[in-house]
Amino acid sequence: METNNHGLEEFEGIDLTEDNSVRADRMLWKIRKLEEDIYSYEEKKSETNEFYDLLIGKKQDQIDHRKSLLKTHLESTGKKTEKFSSGILRMRKRERISWSSDDELLQFSYANKIDTKITEKPVRKSIIKYAKETGDFPSGVTVESVEDFSYTTHKVTTED
């Protein structure tokens, strides 16, 4: 039996020697339970704000820890999406653009006959289109590749 279970209660007494998918599904299940606790605390919060803020913070810390473990798991599989009975893991890459000043963007737009707004602001969508077509970016603009990780838990419905 594997003893390195990251100290997470959902793995106590479970043999984790083989399937990492089982671990990921259990972590998603636990995250859903923690989210349900947070929701319950939010409803009770009006009574004693500070107490519930502390509880919510602790639960959120647990979610954040599990989220980083789930991200590592998804990266190790090489998949972009993985579905489990307790939720879905997703990894997506996108570009984040850091814009230079409006003055520099206006000069670039004028020089390259790119649309500007009447308020004399550069039309960033048009600049992006132009830059993608020509590969020519205005000075002061940087483009970085950003990787986002997200998860979705399936909510449990209960009947009273």
C-alpha positions in Angstrom: 0.0 0.0 0.0 1.3 3.4 -0.9 1.9 5.8 2.0 2.5 9.0 0.0 -1.1 10.2 -0.1 -0.3 13.9 0.3 -2.0 13.8 3.7 -5.5 14.0 2.2 -8.3 12.3 4.2 -10.0 11.0 1.1 -7.2 8.5 0.6 -7.1 7.0 4.1 -7.2 3.2 3.9 -7.2 3.2 0.1 -4.7 1.3 -2.0 -3.3 3.8 -4.4 -0.5 1.9 -6.0 -1.8 1.8 -9.6 -4.5 4.1 -10.9 -4.0 7.9 -10.7 -7.5 8.4 -12.2 -9.0 7.0 -9.0 -7.0 9.6 -7.0 -8.2 12.4 -9.3 -11.8 11.3 -9.1 -11.6 11.1 -5.2 -10.1 14.6 -5.1 -12.8 16.0 -7.3 -15.4 14.4 -5.1 -13.7 15.9 -2.0 -13.6 19.4 -3.7 -17.3 19.1 -4.4 -17.9 18.3 -0.7 -15.7 21.2 0.4 -17.6 23.5 -2.0 -20.9 22.3 -0.5 -19.5 23.2 2.9 -18.6 26.7 1.7 -22.0 27.2 0.3 -23.6 26.1 3.6 -21.3 28.5 5.5 -22.1 31.3 3.1 -25.8 30.9 3.9 -25.1 31.0 7.7 -22.5 33.8 7.3 -24.9 36.6 8.2 -25.0 35.3 11.8 -21.3 35.4 12.5 -19.2 36.8 9.7 -15.7 36.4 11.1 -16.2 32.8 12.2 -17.5 31.7 8.8 -14.8 33.8 6.9 -12.2 31.7 8.8 -13.9 28.4 8.0 -14.4 29.4 4.4 -10.7 30.4 4.2 -9.6 27.0 5.5 -11.9 25.2 3.1 -10.6 27.3 0.2 -7.0 26.5 1.2 -7.9 22.8 1.0 -9.5 23.3 -2.4 -6.4 25.2 -3.6 -4.1 22.4 -2.5 -6.2 19.8 -4.2 -6.5 21.9 -7.3 -2.7 22.1 -7.6 -2.5 18.3 -7.2 -5.2 17.8 -9.9 -3.4 20.2 -12.3 -0.2 18.1 -11.8 -2.2 14.9 -12.5 -3.7 16.3 -15.7 -0.3 17.5 -16.9 1.2 14.0 -16.2 -1.5 12.4 -18.4 -0.8 14.7 -21.3 -4.5 15.2 -21.9 -6.3 18.6 -22.2 -9.5 17.3 -20.7 -10.3 14.4 -18.4 -13.8 13.5 -17.2 -14.6 11.7 -14.0 -17.8 10.8 -12.2 -17.2 13.7 -9.8 -16.2 16.3 -12.3 -14.0 17.4 -15.2 -10.4 18.6 -15.4 -9.5 21.0 -18.2 -6.2 22.7 -19.3 -6.3 25.4 -22.0 -3.7 27.6 -23.4 -4.3 31.1 -24.6 -2.4 34.2 -25.3 -2.4 37.2 -23.0 -1.6 40.5 -24.5 0.0 43.3 -22.5 -0.8 46.6 -24.3 1.5 49.6 -24.6 0.2 53.1 -24.1 -2.7 54.4 -26.2 -0.5 57.0 -27.8 1.9 54.4 -29.1 -1.1 52.3 -30.3 -2.6 55.3 -32.1 0.6 56.1 -33.9 0.9 52.4 -34.9 -2.8 52.4 -36.1 -2.3 55.6 -38.1 0.9 54.3 -39.7 -0.7 51.1 -40.7 -4.2 52.4 -41.6 -5.9 50.5 -38.8 -9.3 51.7 -37.5 -9.4 54.0 -34.5 -12.3 55.0 -32.4 -13.7 58.5 -32.6 -12.5 59.0 -29.0 -9.0 58.6 -30.4 -8.4 55.3 -28.8 -6.8 52.4 -30.8 -9.1 49.6 -31.8 -7.3 46.7 -30.2 -9.2 44.0 -32.1 -8.1 45.6 -35.3 -4.5 45.8 -34.1 -4.7 42.1 -33.2 -6.1 41.2 -36.6 -3.4 43.2 -38.3 -0.6 41.7 -36.2 -1.8 38.2 -36.8 -1.9 38.8 -40.5 1.4 40.6 -40.8 3.4 39.5 -37.7 4.0 43.2 -37.1 3.3 44.4 -33.5 3.5 47.9 -32.2 6.5 48.7 -29.9 5.7 48.1 -26.2 3.3 45.3 -26.9 4.2 41.9 -25.5 2.4 38.6 -26.2 2.8 35.7 -23.7 1.4 32.3 -23.8 -0.8 31.6 -20.7 -2.0 28.2 -19.5 -5.2 28.0 -17.5 -6.3 25.1 -15.4 -9.9 24.6 -14.4 -12.1 22.0 -12.9 -15.8 21.4 -12.6 -17.5 19.3 -9.9 -20.9 17.7 -10.5 -23.3 19.0 -7.9 -25.3 16.4 -5.8 -29.0 17.0 -5.8 -30.9 15.9 -2.7 -34.6 15.6 -2.3 -36.2 16.5 1.1 
